[in-house]
Amino acid sequence: MKQELSSFLRDTDGAVTVDWVVLAGAVVALAIGTVAIVEPALDESGQVVSDRIENTVDTMFGS
């Protein structure tokens, strides 16, 4: 029993999996944070482009 416990404690087979899970979680958290920061600016820029296209169409083809 003592030898089996010692062998279990020395076994590192799952350590790489834990590393990848932590790394993947960090990447997801970073992506969510980036979207939260960039999204308002993109929304505003998209609205500006939409307004300009609408004005151009109205000018060229009438309201």
N, C-alpha and C positions, 0 to 999 in steps of 0.2 A: 504494500500500500504506500509506504514511504517513497519507494522508488518510482511508482506511477505518478505520485504528486510532484516529485522532483522533475520528472520528465515533462509533465504538463506545464510546469512553471517555466521551463527552459524553452518550450516550443514557441516559435515566433511565426508560424505559418499565417496567422490572421493579421499580423502587424501591417503588412503592405495594404491589405484591404482597408484597414482603419485609416491609414494615411490617405488613400485615394478618396475615401468618403469625406474626410475632413477637407481635403483640397477641393473636391467638387462642391461642397457646401460653401466654402469661401468664394469660389467663382460665382455661384448663384447669388450669394449675398452682394457681391460686388456689382453684378449685372443689375440687380434690383435697385441698388443705390444709384447707379449711373442713370438708369431710366428715370428714377424719381427726380434727379437733378436736371436732366436734359429735356424731359417731356414738356414742361411749361414753355420753354423757349421755342421748341419745335411747333407747338400748338400756335403760338403767336406768329411765327414765321409762315406757317401754313395759312393762317387767316389773312395775312398781308398778301400772299400770292393769290389767294382766292379773290380778294377784293380787286386786285389789279386786273386779273383775268376778266372778272365781271365788268369792270369799267371799260376795258378794251372792247369787249363784245358789245356793250351798250353803245359805245362811240362808233363802232364800225357798222353795226346793224340796226341801231336804234333800240329804244326800250321796248 
